[in-house]
Amino acid sequence: MLKIDHVARARVIKEECIRQDLPPIQAIVVNKRTGVPGAGYVATGRHGKVYRRSVRRVHEYAWSKKAPF
């Protein structure tokens, strides 16, 4: 079985969100201690208005019951 690290998985998710015009769902994957995404999260930055807007978009999006990818 091919092993893929968490950074590669996040990249695949990011690319699919972009391709399918979905909000950046990886924005809500945060460090338990810090409450922010890890350094590998580059979609919108990890702090500030743009990041908070991305999190809000993820929560407000009408996600399908079927996995988008």
C-alpha positions in Angstrom: 0.0 0.0 0.0 1.3 3.5 -0.9 1.9 5.7 2.1 1.0 9.3 1.8 1.9 11.8 4.5 -0.5 14.3 6.0 1.0 17.2 4.0 0.4 15.3 0.7 -3.2 14.5 1.8 -3.9 18.1 2.6 -2.5 19.1 -0.8 -4.9 16.7 -2.6 -7.8 18.0 -0.6 -6.8 21.6 -1.3 -6.5 20.9 -5.1 -9.9 19.2 -5.2 -11.6 22.1 -3.3 -10.1 24.5 -5.9 -11.0 22.2 -8.8 -14.6 21.8 -7.6 -15.0 25.4 -6.5 -15.5 24.4 -2.9 -14.6 26.3 0.3 -11.1 25.3 1.6 -12.3 22.6 4.0 -8.7 22.0 5.2 -9.1 25.4 7.0 -11.0 23.7 9.8 -8.3 21.1 10.5 -6.5 22.7 13.4 -3.9 22.0 16.0 -5.5 21.0 19.3 -3.2 23.2 21.3 -3.0 26.3 19.2 -6.4 26.2 17.5 -4.9 27.1 14.1 -3.9 25.0 11.1 -0.3 23.8 10.9 2.4 25.6 8.9 1.6 23.5 5.8 -1.8 25.2 5.5 -1.2 27.9 2.8 -4.6 28.4 1.3 -5.5 31.7 3.1 -2.9 32.2 5.8 -3.5 30.9 9.3 -4.7 34.1 11.0 -6.7 37.2 10.3 -9.8 38.2 8.4 -9.2 36.1 5.3 -8.7 32.9 7.3 -11.8 33.6 9.5 -13.8 34.2 6.3 -12.6 30.9 4.9 -13.7 29.0 8.1 -17.1 30.7 8.0 -17.5 29.8 4.3 -16.7 26.1 5.1 -19.3 26.1 7.9 -22.0 27.9 5.9 -21.5 25.9 2.7 -24.4 23.5 1.8 -22.3 20.4 1.7 -23.7 17.4 -0.1 -24.4 14.3 1.9 -22.1 12.5 -0.6 -18.4 13.1 -0.2 -17.3 15.6 -2.9 -14.2 13.5 -3.7 
